[in-house]
Amino acid sequence: MTSQTSVNPDQTPAFASDSPRRYVVAVRALCEFTAKVGDLDLRFTPSPTAQEGIAGHRTVASRRGADYQAELSLTGDYRELTVRGRADGYDAARNQLEEVKTYRGELDVMPDNHRQLHWAQVKVYGWLLCQRLQLEDVTLALVYFNIVSEQETLIREHFSAATLQQFFEQQCTIFLGWARQELAHTQALHATLTTLKFPHPAFRTGQRALAESVYKAASTGCCLMAQAPTGIGKTVGTLFPLLKAAPGQQLDRIFFLTAKTPGRRLALDALQVINRSAPELRLRVLELVARDKTCEYPDKACNGDSCPLANGFYDRLPAARSAALQSPWLDQASVREAALLHQVCPYYLSQELARWADVVIADYNYYFDLSALLFGLGQLNQWRVAVLVDEAHNMVERTRQMYSASLDQSQLKALIPTAPEPVKKALQRLDRQWNALHKAQLAAYQAYPAAPDKFINSLNLCISTLGDHFNEHPQAVDGTLQGFYLEAIGFARIAELFDEHFIFDISRREAGGKRVLSRLSLRNVVPARFIRPRLTAARSSVLFSATLSPRHYYADLLGLPANTAWIDVESPFHHDQLDVRIISRISTRFTHRQASLAPIVELLAEQFEARPGNYLAFFSSFDYLQQVAELMARTHPHITLWQQARGMGEADRHAFLERFTLS
């Protein structure tokens, strides 16, 4: 076993709080808490990407004069609050402070509550600037920058310092009660964590070595790769040491990231075990679930005119948020219950609760995706976070998928006949460019080293036209057209990232007659440059799995830092606990499938009769599974069978796996 210097996670310095503590809040976070009102409305979306936003801000700054100061750091205090942030720009010659907002579509249809939030932010920045420079007044400007046309729209207003101070103090007063509650929660939590004991009488073999390595990684602020066998209790063995490290390292959040739903369930179960061992522990645990699994009205659009849970969402959010946090256990069912009680959307309530949870359990994409919620919150609030990546052998393929995109021409062809004008013309232009791409290709599949620039330009024009259409006709929601629009935006965003670590490929197929259709894909091969900044932004990142070999393969493709630590935990199981039998006399090839049914059924029955218990039988297709199950039910009706079904929902999959117990 390769390990690090032994560190005992039970030996943690006590949390010190002899002097009054301050609560630090970002300007944007403050205003989102105090100034968001009205409906949840996603019609003025999707918003520009981070890359588009950065490029837009740079373009605006480049158009200003020599006296213009971009990204001006500002801070100010109010009672126990410290408010900080970076204003986009200040022109000293004109005494004008600017807040730049990038957008796509028509500015006229921006919801009023969006504009109200923007004014709140620039007013807070305005007071912080007046206080810093001892100004008596200042001109505030909202600069709306269209990322497609690169046109600026400025909305200016002049304010006295006294007016801005009053507004600033009003926002702080609204937030102060919540801030005090959060300070008290954190202080009590850290005090409890210092005395937290391991939830079992003893560590399993290998589990202590894993826990000590995780604790040391958090204490030294480094990344860790941990290869540890199934069965030693990796979930508890990684969560417990991070909880112990939280007070001493002043960790704000722990993110437990999984590849699949069962991983979320294991993390929740492990935290339940820890909670039961320490009833005084008020650890806020939040489970984040995909929108399509939490939406109460999948046939409605996310705006107040369509969905009742979006109507007045931000007006009812404060009560829903407070009610939800009365209980520290915020799994999917608990969040849904609180949301429906206050008539708000469960999915977007869970997004809001991510700001206040201590441990968040979520899919990989919530931290590693291009527009990931958890990574964005961490950066905005300058949190010290610890990241646990469960079953990390899945990370390479999953992150490749996050930074890849595909478009199928059949979707476009299906839209053209019924598309409204001028959308139809934009779709037809795109279709012509698409045909030109695969016209010269003879092979069914071919990869190319460069992205198709002409096609991407045509795609961006089509996206702009579709965006204008949806903004002008918010009630005319066409799910198919909107689906293509979102896929097109995703494709265009990935195209912006294209470099030597991507390939572009075309898969063409005959579509009857002389018609040819194709599928275009931008495939990321090496995701390292996207993943590394997210791993290193955390105080500590731990990637663990039963299979992380070859270690350098994962480290290279995921961009782990050179000083990443490594531990390979020995298996606690002896070789005689594994029984492998190979039956070579039964062929399961497709042509022999029918003949294989009876021998397989008899083999399963013989094993069960010889040693009754629980068994899992895996098949290469649902049809094969069904045929074996039907024959076994007829010939051995006394043996209980449970079958996985096609299209099993999350709840059904969970119930299916729950039957497989040791009892």
Protein Blocks (a to p, Z undefined) as FASTA:
>chain_A
ZZdddddfklccddddfbccdddddfklmmmmmmggcjddfklcccddfklmmmmmmmmm
mmpcfklcghiaddddehjbccddddfbdcfklopacdddddedjfklpcfklmmmmmmm
mmmmmmmmmmmnopabdcdddddddfklopacdddddddfklmmmmmmmmmmmmmmmmmm
mmmmmmmmmmmmmmpccfbfbdcehklmmmmmmmmmmmnopacdddddehilpmlmmmmm
mmmmmmmnopabdcdddfbfklmmmmmmmmmmmmmmmmmlccdcdddddfklmcfblmbc
cdfklmmklgoklmmmmmmmmmmmmpmblcfklmmmmmmmnopafklmmmmmmmmpmbdc
ddfklmmmmklfklmmmmmnopacddddehkllmmmmmmmmmgccddfklmmmmmmmpcc
fklmmmmmmmmmmmmmmmmpmbfbdcdfbdcfklmmmmmmmmmmmmmmmmmmmmlccfkl
mmmmmmmmmmmmmmmmgcfkbccddddddeehjbccdddddddfblmlmmmmmmmmpmbd
cdddfblcdfklmmmmnopafklccdddddfbdfklpccdddfkbccbfklmmmmmmmmm
mmmmmmmmmmgcddddddfbfklmmmmmmmmmmmmmmbccddddehiafklmmmmmmmmc
cZZ
